[in-house]
Amino acid sequence: MKIDVEFLSVPLISEAIGKKNLEVDMSGETVKDVIDELIRRFAEKVRDTLYDEEGNYNLMVQIALNKKFVIPFNELHTPLKEGDNLTFMMLVTGG
């Protein structure tokens, strides 16, 4: 299955893979499977950006599916289909 992946305002991952957009061809079927594949391919910088030291998902990184809705961190097993787009974004705060 091929999934389009985009990284907005997540410079450590963009630098690790050398670009902001990527097509991931994988056998998995969920958002978590895409994350695992990215970690398998690009290792520490991706893992360290997406997870904290205890292995919990980094709540500062949001994931949008098909640029329509954000997937809650506790729903990473959301199923995907061929051609879906996942956009990883850093949550920006300020005032």
Biopython code that builds the backbone (N, CA, C, O; Angstrom):
import numpy as np
from Bio.PDB.StructureBuilder import StructureBuilder

atoms = [
    (1, "MET", "N", (0.851, -1.164, 0.000)),
    (1, "MET", "CA", (0.000, 0.000, 0.000)),
    (1, "MET", "C", (0.900, 1.232, 0.000)),
    (1, "MET", "O", (1.906, 1.276, 0.709)),
    (2, "LYS", "N", (0.530, 2.232, -0.803)),
    (2, "LYS", "CA", (1.297, 3.469, -0.862)),
    (2, "LYS", "C", (0.535, 4.581, -0.158)),
    (2, "LYS", "O", (-0.645, 4.815, -0.419)),
    (3, "ILE", "N", (1.243, 5.262, 0.745)),
    (3, "ILE", "CA", (0.697, 6.370, 1.517)),
    (3, "ILE", "C", (1.584, 7.584, 1.283)),
    (3, "ILE", "O", (2.809, 7.468, 1.327)),
    (4, "ASP", "N", (0.982, 8.754, 1.033)),
    (4, "ASP", "CA", (1.745, 9.991, 0.923)),
    (4, "ASP", "C", (1.915, 10.575, 2.314)),
    (4, "ASP", "O", (0.952, 10.687, 3.073)),
    (5, "VAL", "N", (3.140, 10.945, 2.641)),
    (5, "VAL", "CA", (3.446, 11.489, 3.960)),
    (5, "VAL", "C", (4.082, 12.861, 3.771)),
    (5, "VAL", "O", (4.950, 13.048, 2.918)),
    (6, "GLU", "N", (3.638, 13.810, 4.578)),
    (6, "GLU", "CA", (4.132, 15.184, 4.506)),
    (6, "GLU", "C", (4.528, 15.629, 5.910)),
    (6, "GLU", "O", (3.868, 15.283, 6.890)),
    (7, "PHE", "N", (5.599, 16.391, 5.997)),
    (7, "PHE", "CA", (6.072, 16.892, 7.286)),
    (7, "PHE", "C", (6.055, 18.415, 7.250)),
    (7, "PHE", "O", (6.828, 19.030, 6.516)),
    (8, "LEU", "N", (5.169, 19.027, 8.046)),
    (8, "LEU", "CA", (5.085, 20.477, 8.143)),
    (8, "LEU", "C", (5.585, 20.904, 9.509)),
    (8, "LEU", "O", (5.087, 20.437, 10.533)),
    (9, "SER", "N", (6.560, 21.781, 9.527)),
    (9, "SER", "CA", (7.108, 22.297, 10.790)),
    (9, "SER", "C", (7.636, 21.185, 11.692)),
    (9, "SER", "O", (7.554, 21.284, 12.916)),
    (10, "VAL", "N", (8.172, 20.140, 11.095)),
    (10, "VAL", "CA", (8.822, 19.066, 11.847)),
    (10, "VAL", "C", (10.227, 18.917, 11.244)),
    (10, "VAL", "O", (10.522, 17.924, 10.579)),
    (11, "PRO", "N", (11.091, 19.920, 11.486)),
    (11, "PRO", "CA", (12.383, 19.963, 10.794)),
    (11, "PRO", "C", (13.299, 18.775, 11.063)),
    (11, "PRO", "O", (14.031, 18.367, 10.161)),
    (12, "LEU", "N", (13.290, 18.209, 12.257)),
    (12, "LEU", "CA", (14.179, 17.080, 12.528)),
    (12, "LEU", "C", (13.869, 15.891, 11.628)),
    (12, "LEU", "O", (14.781, 15.203, 11.169)),
    (13, "ILE", "N", (12.590, 15.649, 11.377)),
    (13, "ILE", "CA", (12.230, 14.540, 10.498)),
    (13, "ILE", "C", (12.549, 14.896, 9.047)),
    (13, "ILE", "O", (13.119, 14.081, 8.323)),
    (14, "SER", "N", (12.188, 16.100, 8.618)),
    (14, "SER", "CA", (12.483, 16.517, 7.246)),
    (14, "SER", "C", (13.975, 16.420, 6.953)),
    (14, "SER", "O", (14.373, 15.972, 5.877)),
    (15, "GLU", "N", (14.800, 16.839, 7.909)),
    (15, "GLU", "CA", (16.251, 16.753, 7.732)),
    (15, "GLU", "C", (16.718, 15.300, 7.693)),
    (15, "GLU", "O", (17.614, 14.954, 6.923)),
    (16, "ALA", "N", (16.114, 14.453, 8.519)),
    (16, "ALA", "CA", (16.524, 13.046, 8.576)),
    (16, "ALA", "C", (16.239, 12.322, 7.262)),
    (16, "ALA", "O", (17.027, 11.483, 6.827)),
    (17, "ILE", "N", (15.102, 12.651, 6.627)),
    (17, "ILE", "CA", (14.765, 11.962, 5.385)),
    (17, "ILE", "C", (15.210, 12.741, 4.143)),
    (17, "ILE", "O", (15.210, 12.204, 3.036)),
    (18, "GLY", "N", (15.589, 14.012, 4.336)),
    (18, "GLY", "CA", (16.092, 14.815, 3.225)),
    (18, "GLY", "C", (15.027, 15.490, 2.386)),
    (18, "GLY", "O", (15.337, 16.040, 1.329)),
    (19, "LYS", "N", (13.781, 15.463, 2.828)),
    (19, "LYS", "CA", (12.703, 16.138, 2.104)),
    (19, "LYS", "C", (11.480, 16.272, 2.994)),
    (19, "LYS", "O", (11.405, 15.669, 4.064)),
    (20, "LYS", "N", (10.516, 17.075, 2.539)),
    (20, "LYS", "CA", (9.308, 17.303, 3.325)),
    (20, "LYS", "C", (8.150, 16.390, 2.923)),
    (20, "LYS", "O", (7.193, 16.233, 3.682)),
    (21, "ASN", "N", (8.231, 15.795, 1.750)),
    (21, "ASN", "CA", (7.186, 14.899, 1.266)),
    (21, "ASN", "C", (7.813, 13.563, 0.904)),
    (21, "ASN", "O", (8.963, 13.494, 0.472)),
    (22, "LEU", "N", (7.042, 12.515, 1.086)),
    (22, "LEU", "CA", (7.565, 11.177, 0.883)),
    (22, "LEU", "C", (6.411, 10.237, 0.576)),
    (22, "LEU", "O", (5.333, 10.363, 1.156)),
    (23, "GLU", "N", (6.630, 9.302, -0.327)),
    (23, "GLU", "CA", (5.654, 8.247, -0.552)),
    (23, "GLU", "C", (6.173, 6.998, 0.137)),
    (23, "GLU", "O", (7.287, 6.549, -0.130)),
    (24, "VAL", "N", (5.360, 6.438, 1.026)),
    (24, "VAL", "CA", (5.747, 5.241, 1.769)),
    (24, "VAL", "C", (4.996, 4.053, 1.183)),
    (24, "VAL", "O", (3.766, 4.027, 1.172)),
    (25, "ASP", "N", (5.744, 3.081, 0.702)),
    (25, "ASP", "CA", (5.163, 1.844, 0.187)),
    (25, "ASP", "C", (5.402, 0.787, 1.260)),
    (25, "ASP", "O", (6.547, 0.455, 1.566)),
    (26, "MET", "N", (4.330, 0.263, 1.825)),
    (26, "MET", "CA", (4.470, -0.633, 2.969)),
    (26, "MET", "C", (3.390, -1.691, 2.967)),
    (26, "MET", "O", (2.418, -1.611, 2.216)),
    (27, "SER", "N", (3.574, -2.682, 3.818)),
    (27, "SER", "CA", (2.588, -3.748, 3.926)),
    (27, "SER", "C", (1.586, -3.482, 5.045)),
    (27, "SER", "O", (0.567, -4.167, 5.129)),
    (28, "GLY", "N", (1.854, -2.503, 5.905)),
    (28, "GLY", "CA", (0.962, -2.205, 7.018)),
    (28, "GLY", "C", (-0.331, -1.552, 6.570)),
    (28, "GLY", "O", (-0.518, -1.240, 5.394)),
    (29, "GLU", "N", (-1.229, -1.350, 7.544)),
    (29, "GLU", "CA", (-2.556, -0.835, 7.212)),
    (29, "GLU", "C", (-3.030, 0.304, 8.099)),
    (29, "GLU", "O", (-4.141, 0.798, 7.905)),
    (30, "THR", "N", (-2.219, 0.745, 9.076)),
    (30, "THR", "CA", (-2.676, 1.758, 10.024)),
    (30, "THR", "C", (-1.686, 2.919, 10.110)),
    (30, "THR", "O", (-0.571, 2.843, 9.594)),
    (31, "VAL", "N", (-2.115, 3.988, 10.768)),
    (31, "VAL", "CA", (-1.232, 5.128, 11.013)),
    (31, "VAL", "C", (-0.003, 4.673, 11.789)),
    (31, "VAL", "O", (1.113, 5.086, 11.473)),
    (32, "LYS", "N", (-0.189, 3.846, 12.778)),
    (32, "LYS", "CA", (0.930, 3.317, 13.573)),
    (32, "LYS", "C", (1.905, 2.549, 12.690)),
    (32, "LYS", "O", (3.117, 2.631, 12.891)),
    (33, "ASP", "N", (1.394, 1.806, 11.719)),
    (33, "ASP", "CA", (2.265, 1.072, 10.796)),
    (33, "ASP", "C", (3.134, 2.030, 9.981)),
    (33, "ASP", "O", (4.302, 1.735, 9.725)),
    (34, "VAL", "N", (2.581, 3.167, 9.571)),
    (34, "VAL", "CA", (3.369, 4.176, 8.842)),
    (34, "VAL", "C", (4.460, 4.721, 9.746)),
    (34, "VAL", "O", (5.611, 4.846, 9.326)),
    (35, "ILE", "N", (4.107, 5.047, 10.987)),
    (35, "ILE", "CA", (5.098, 5.550, 11.941)),
    (35, "ILE", "C", (6.205, 4.519, 12.143)),
    (35, "ILE", "O", (7.386, 4.865, 12.122)),
    (36, "ASP", "N", (5.837, 3.279, 12.336)),
    (36, "ASP", "CA", (6.837, 2.222, 12.533)),
    (36, "ASP", "C", (7.748, 2.085, 11.311)),
    (36, "ASP", "O", (8.951, 1.868, 11.452)),
    (37, "GLU", "N", (7.173, 2.211, 10.114)),
    (37, "GLU", "CA", (7.964, 2.123, 8.886)),
    (37, "GLU", "C", (8.929, 3.308, 8.775)),
    (37, "GLU", "O", (10.077, 3.136, 8.365)),
    (38, "LEU", "N", (8.470, 4.502, 9.135)),
    (38, "LEU", "CA", (9.350, 5.675, 9.110)),
    (38, "LEU", "C", (10.508, 5.502, 10.093)),
    (38, "LEU", "O", (11.649, 5.841, 9.780)),
    (39, "ILE", "N", (10.215, 4.982, 11.262)),
    (39, "ILE", "CA", (11.264, 4.739, 12.261)),
    (39, "ILE", "C", (12.223, 3.663, 11.760)),
    (39, "ILE", "O", (13.435, 3.784, 11.936)),
    (40, "ARG", "N", (11.697, 2.625, 11.144)),
    (40, "ARG", "CA", (12.554, 1.557, 10.617)),
    (40, "ARG", "C", (13.502, 2.110, 9.555)),
    (40, "ARG", "O", (14.681, 1.758, 9.525)),
    (41, "ARG", "N", (12.984, 2.975, 8.685)),
    (41, "ARG", "CA", (13.804, 3.512, 7.596)),
    (41, "ARG", "C", (14.759, 4.611, 8.026)),
    (41, "ARG", "O", (15.889, 4.675, 7.541)),
    (42, "PHE", "N", (14.319, 5.480, 8.937)),
    (42, "PHE", "CA", (15.091, 6.682, 9.241)),
    (42, "PHE", "C", (15.546, 6.790, 10.692)),
    (42, "PHE", "O", (16.215, 7.759, 11.051)),
    (43, "ALA", "N", (15.205, 5.838, 11.517)),
    (43, "ALA", "CA", (15.747, 5.612, 12.863)),
    (43, "ALA", "C", (15.543, 6.712, 13.883)),
    (43, "ALA", "O", (14.449, 7.259, 14.022)),
    (44, "GLU", "N", (16.614, 7.027, 14.595)),
    (44, "GLU", "CA", (16.556, 7.789, 15.839)),
    (44, "GLU", "C", (15.874, 9.149, 15.753)),
    (44, "GLU", "O", (15.052, 9.465, 16.613)),
    (45, "LYS", "N", (16.181, 9.959, 14.757)),
    (45, "LYS", "CA", (15.583, 11.297, 14.703)),
    (45, "LYS", "C", (14.069, 11.222, 14.585)),
    (45, "LYS", "O", (13.355, 12.022, 15.189)),
    (46, "VAL", "N", (13.587, 10.277, 13.821)),
    (46, "VAL", "CA", (12.138, 10.135, 13.686)),
    (46, "VAL", "C", (11.548, 9.639, 15.004)),
    (46, "VAL", "O", (10.579, 10.212, 15.502)),
    (47, "ARG", "N", (12.119, 8.591, 15.564)),
    (47, "ARG", "CA", (11.621, 8.041, 16.835)),
    (47, "ARG", "C", (11.670, 9.099, 17.938)),
    (47, "ARG", "O", (10.705, 9.263, 18.684)),
    (48, "ASP", "N", (12.784, 9.811, 18.043)),
    (48, "ASP", "CA", (12.941, 10.800, 19.110)),
    (48, "ASP", "C", (12.017, 11.999, 18.943)),
    (48, "ASP", "O", (11.694, 12.669, 19.924)),
    (49, "THR", "N", (11.591, 12.277, 17.728)),
    (49, "THR", "CA", (10.645, 13.368, 17.495)),
    (49, "THR", "C", (9.222, 12.933, 17.811)),
    (49, "THR", "O", (8.441, 13.712, 18.359)),
    (50, "LEU", "N", (8.881, 11.702, 17.472)),
    (50, "LEU", "CA", (7.501, 11.238, 17.627)),
    (50, "LEU", "C", (7.191, 10.640, 18.991)),
    (50, "LEU", "O", (6.023, 10.555, 19.372)),
    (51, "TYR", "N", (8.216, 10.222, 19.735)),
    (51, "TYR", "CA", (7.993, 9.601, 21.046)),
    (51, "TYR", "C", (8.907, 10.212, 22.094)),
    (51, "TYR", "O", (10.004, 10.673, 21.778)),
    (52, "ASP", "N", (8.450, 10.215, 23.349)),
    (52, "ASP", "CA", (9.304, 10.684, 24.435)),
    (52, "ASP", "C", (10.170, 9.527, 24.946)),
    (52, "ASP", "O", (10.113, 8.421, 24.410)),
    (53, "GLU", "N", (10.962, 9.788, 25.974)),
    (53, "GLU", "CA", (11.899, 8.780, 26.488)),
    (53, "GLU", "C", (11.204, 7.539, 27.047)),
    (53, "GLU", "O", (11.795, 6.459, 27.077)),
    (54, "GLU", "N", (9.949, 7.685, 27.491)),
    (54, "GLU", "CA", (9.201, 6.550, 28.029)),
    (54, "GLU", "C", (8.435, 5.798, 26.946)),
    (54, "GLU", "O", (7.757, 4.816, 27.246)),
    (55, "GLY", "N", (8.529, 6.239, 25.695)),
    (55, "GLY", "CA", (7.838, 5.565, 24.609)),
    (55, "GLY", "C", (6.421, 6.049, 24.373)),
    (55, "GLY", "O", (5.670, 5.419, 23.629)),
    (56, "ASN", "N", (6.044, 7.158, 24.993)),
    (56, "ASN", "CA", (4.718, 7.737, 24.784)),
    (56, "ASN", "C", (4.748, 8.657, 23.573)),
    (56, "ASN", "O", (5.750, 9.331, 23.332)),
    (57, "TYR", "N", (3.657, 8.693, 22.804)),
    (57, "TYR", "CA", (3.591, 9.549, 21.629)),
    (57, "TYR", "C", (3.714, 11.012, 22.044)),
    (57, "TYR", "O", (3.104, 11.432, 23.028)),
    (58, "ASN", "N", (4.487, 11.777, 21.311)),
    (58, "ASN", "CA", (4.709, 13.199, 21.572)),
    (58, "ASN", "C", (3.448, 13.981, 21.193)),
    (58, "ASN", "O", (3.110, 14.080, 20.014)),
    (59, "LEU", "N", (2.766, 14.526, 22.173)),
    (59, "LEU", "CA", (1.506, 15.231, 21.936)),
    (59, "LEU", "C", (1.692, 16.539, 21.180)),
    (59, "LEU", "O", (0.710, 17.136, 20.739)),
    (60, "MET", "N", (2.931, 16.997, 21.023)),
    (60, "MET", "CA", (3.203, 18.216, 20.262)),
    (60, "MET", "C", (3.178, 17.949, 18.756)),
    (60, "MET", "O", (3.160, 18.891, 17.964)),
    (61, "VAL", "N", (3.177, 16.693, 18.359)),
    (61, "VAL", "CA", (3.116, 16.338, 16.941)),
    (61, "VAL", "C", (1.696, 15.877, 16.620)),
    (61, "VAL", "O", (1.210, 14.887, 17.167)),
    (62, "GLN", "N", (1.049, 16.606, 15.734)),
    (62, "GLN", "CA", (-0.306, 16.269, 15.307)),
    (62, "GLN", "C", (-0.240, 15.560, 13.953)),
    (62, "GLN", "O", (0.661, 15.823, 13.156)),
    (63, "ILE", "N", (-1.185, 14.672, 13.697)),
    (63, "ILE", "CA", (-1.235, 13.952, 12.423)),
    (63, "ILE", "C", (-2.612, 14.182, 11.802)),
    (63, "ILE", "O", (-3.638, 13.874, 12.408)),
    (64, "ALA", "N", (-2.619, 14.727, 10.585)),
    (64, "ALA", "CA", (-3.874, 14.927, 9.858)),
    (64, "ALA", "C", (-3.999, 13.858, 8.780)),
    (64, "ALA", "O", (-3.030, 13.546, 8.089)),
    (65, "LEU", "N", (-5.183, 13.309, 8.643)),
    (65, "LEU", "CA", (-5.472, 12.310, 7.614)),
    (65, "LEU", "C", (-6.191, 12.994, 6.460)),
    (65, "LEU", "O", (-7.262, 13.574, 6.638)),
    (66, "ASN", "N", (-5.593, 12.921, 5.283)),
    (66, "ASN", "CA", (-6.159, 13.513, 4.071)),
    (66, "ASN", "C", (-6.494, 14.995, 4.244)),
    (66, "ASN", "O", (-7.439, 15.505, 3.642)),
    (67, "LYS", "N", (-5.709, 15.669, 5.069)),
    (67, "LYS", "CA", (-5.813, 17.113, 5.313)),
    (67, "LYS", "C", (-7.203, 17.537, 5.775)),
    (67, "LYS", "O", (-7.608, 18.684, 5.585)),
    (68, "LYS", "N", (-7.941, 16.584, 6.393)),
    (68, "LYS", "CA", (-9.299, 16.875, 6.812)),
    (68, "LYS", "C", (-9.479, 16.866, 8.319)),
    (68, "LYS", "O", (-10.156, 17.737, 8.865)),
    (69, "PHE", "N", (-8.885, 15.893, 9.003)),
    (69, "PHE", "CA", (-9.070, 15.842, 10.448)),
    (69, "PHE", "C", (-7.808, 15.316, 11.114)),
    (69, "PHE", "O", (-7.020, 14.580, 10.520)),
    (70, "VAL", "N", (-7.646, 15.716, 12.362)),
    (70, "VAL", "CA", (-6.479, 15.305, 13.139)),
    (70, "VAL", "C", (-6.800, 14.003, 13.851)),
    (70, "VAL", "O", (-7.863, 13.844, 14.450)),
    (71, "ILE", "N", (-5.858, 13.080, 13.770)),
    (71, "ILE", "CA", (-6.017, 11.782, 14.420)),
    (71, "ILE", "C", (-5.542, 11.905, 15.868)),
    (71, "ILE", "O", (-4.386, 12.257, 16.101)),
    (72, "PRO", "N", (-6.397, 11.628, 16.834)),
    (72, "PRO", "CA", (-5.969, 11.669, 18.235)),
    (72, "PRO", "C", (-4.854, 10.658, 18.496)),
    (72, "PRO", "O", (-4.824, 9.585, 17.892)),
    (73, "PHE", "N", (-3.933, 11.010, 19.405)),
    (73, "PHE", "CA", (-2.782, 10.146, 19.673)),
    (73, "PHE", "C", (-3.196, 8.755, 20.133)),
    (73, "PHE", "O", (-2.441, 7.799, 19.958)),
    (74, "ASN", "N", (-4.373, 8.627, 20.715)),
    (74, "ASN", "CA", (-4.818, 7.311, 21.188)),
    (74, "ASN", "C", (-5.567, 6.533, 20.100)),
    (74, "ASN", "O", (-6.145, 5.482, 20.378)),
    (75, "GLU", "N", (-5.558, 7.047, 18.862)),
    (75, "GLU", "CA", (-6.211, 6.360, 17.746)),
    (75, "GLU", "C", (-5.225, 6.110, 16.606)),
    (75, "GLU", "O", (-5.595, 6.188, 15.434)),
    (76, "LEU", "N", (-3.974, 5.811, 16.947)),
    (76, "LEU", "CA", (-2.956, 5.572, 15.931)),
    (76, "LEU", "C", (-3.199, 4.289, 15.147)),
    (76, "LEU", "O", (-2.534, 4.043, 14.141)),
    (77, "HIS", "N", (-4.144, 3.469, 15.600)),
    (77, "HIS", "CA", (-4.472, 2.245, 14.862)),
    (77, "HIS", "C", (-5.587, 2.493, 13.845)),
    (77, "HIS", "O", (-6.220, 1.557, 13.356)),
    (78, "THR", "N", (-5.814, 3.781, 13.535)),
    (78, "THR", "CA", (-6.786, 4.151, 12.498)),
    (78, "THR", "C", (-6.378, 3.512, 11.168)),
    (78, "THR", "O", (-5.232, 3.664, 10.746)),
    (79, "PRO", "N", (-7.284, 2.806, 10.506)),
    (79, "PRO", "CA", (-6.928, 2.156, 9.237)),
    (79, "PRO", "C", (-6.733, 3.176, 8.116)),
    (79, "PRO", "O", (-7.362, 4.234, 8.094)),
    (80, "LEU", "N", (-5.847, 2.826, 7.192)),
    (80, "LEU", "CA", (-5.566, 3.649, 6.026)),
    (80, "LEU", "C", (-5.906, 2.871, 4.770)),
    (80, "LEU", "O", (-6.040, 1.647, 4.794)),
    (81, "LYS", "N", (-6.044, 3.604, 3.669)),
    (81, "LYS", "CA", (-6.250, 2.950, 2.385)),
    (81, "LYS", "C", (-5.266, 3.524, 1.372)),
    (81, "LYS", "O", (-4.716, 4.608, 1.568)),
    (82, "GLU", "N", (-5.056, 2.801, 0.311)),
    (82, "GLU", "CA", (-4.142, 3.195, -0.757)),
    (82, "GLU", "C", (-4.364, 4.662, -1.147)),
    (82, "GLU", "O", (-5.494, 5.083, -1.396)),
    (83, "GLY", "N", (-3.272, 5.431, -1.195)),
    (83, "GLY", "CA", (-3.343, 6.818, -1.641)),
    (83, "GLY", "C", (-3.677, 7.832, -0.564)),
    (83, "GLY", "O", (-3.709, 9.030, -0.849)),
    (84, "ASP", "N", (-3.930, 7.391, 0.676)),
    (84, "ASP", "CA", (-4.194, 8.344, 1.751)),
    (84, "ASP", "C", (-2.985, 9.244, 1.961)),
    (84, "ASP", "O", (-1.862, 8.899, 1.592)),
    (85, "ASN", "N", (-3.237, 10.407, 2.561)),
    (85, "ASN", "CA", (-2.186, 11.356, 2.892)),
    (85, "ASN", "C", (-2.154, 11.554, 4.402)),
    (85, "ASN", "O", (-3.181, 11.822, 5.026)),
    (86, "LEU", "N", (-0.963, 11.421, 4.981)),
    (86, "LEU", "CA", (-0.763, 11.744, 6.394)),
    (86, "LEU", "C", (0.140, 12.965, 6.461)),
    (86, "LEU", "O", (1.211, 12.991, 5.853)),
    (87, "THR", "N", (-0.297, 13.976, 7.203)),
    (87, "THR", "CA", (0.504, 15.180, 7.390)),
    (87, "THR", "C", (0.877, 15.275, 8.866)),
    (87, "THR", "O", (0.008, 15.354, 9.734)),
    (88, "PHE", "N", (2.178, 15.265, 9.136)),
    (88, "PHE", "CA", (2.692, 15.413, 10.488)),
    (88, "PHE", "C", (3.026, 16.885, 10.702)),
    (88, "PHE", "O", (3.741, 17.484, 9.898)),
    (89, "MET", "N", (2.507, 17.475, 11.793)),
    (89, "MET", "CA", (2.708, 18.891, 12.079)),
    (89, "MET", "C", (3.036, 19.085, 13.548)),
    (89, "MET", "O", (2.505, 18.386, 14.412)),
    (90, "MET", "N", (3.912, 20.036, 13.823)),
    (90, "MET", "CA", (4.189, 20.388, 15.222)),
    (90, "MET", "C", (3.091, 21.326, 15.700)),
    (90, "MET", "O", (2.729, 22.270, 14.998)),
    (91, "LEU", "N", (2.569, 21.074, 16.871)),
    (91, "LEU", "CA", (1.570, 21.931, 17.486)),
    (91, "LEU", "C", (2.277, 23.209, 17.927)),
    (91, "LEU", "O", (3.273, 23.167, 18.649)),
    (92, "VAL", "N", (1.753, 24.322, 17.487)),
    (92, "VAL", "CA", (2.363, 25.609, 17.807)),
    (92, "VAL", "C", (1.513, 26.291, 18.856)),
    (92, "VAL", "O", (0.295, 26.399, 18.714)),
    (93, "THR", "N", (2.160, 26.745, 19.902)),
    (93, "THR", "CA", (1.440, 27.469, 20.951)),
    (93, "THR", "C", (2.021, 28.863, 21.072)),
    (93, "THR", "O", (3.131, 29.127, 20.609)),
    (94, "GLY", "N", (1.305, 29.707, 21.663)),
    (94, "GLY", "CA", (1.792, 31.078, 21.855)),
    (94, "GLY", "C", (0.642, 31.998, 22.187)),
    (94, "GLY", "O", (-0.503, 31.571, 22.332)),
    (95, "GLY", "N", (0.961, 33.224, 22.300)),
    (95, "GLY", "CA", (-0.108, 34.138, 22.632)),
    (95, "GLY", "C", (0.292, 35.564, 22.476)),
    (95, "GLY", "O", (-0.513, 36.462, 22.722)),
]
sb = StructureBuilder()
sb.init_structure("model")
sb.init_model(0)
sb.init_chain("A")
sb.init_seg("    ")
for serial, (resi, resn, name, xyz) in enumerate(atoms, 1):
    if name == "N":
        sb.init_residue(resn, " ", resi, " ")
    sb.init_atom(name, np.array(xyz, "f"), 0.0, 1.0, " ", f" {name:<3s}", serial, name[0])
structure = sb.get_structure()
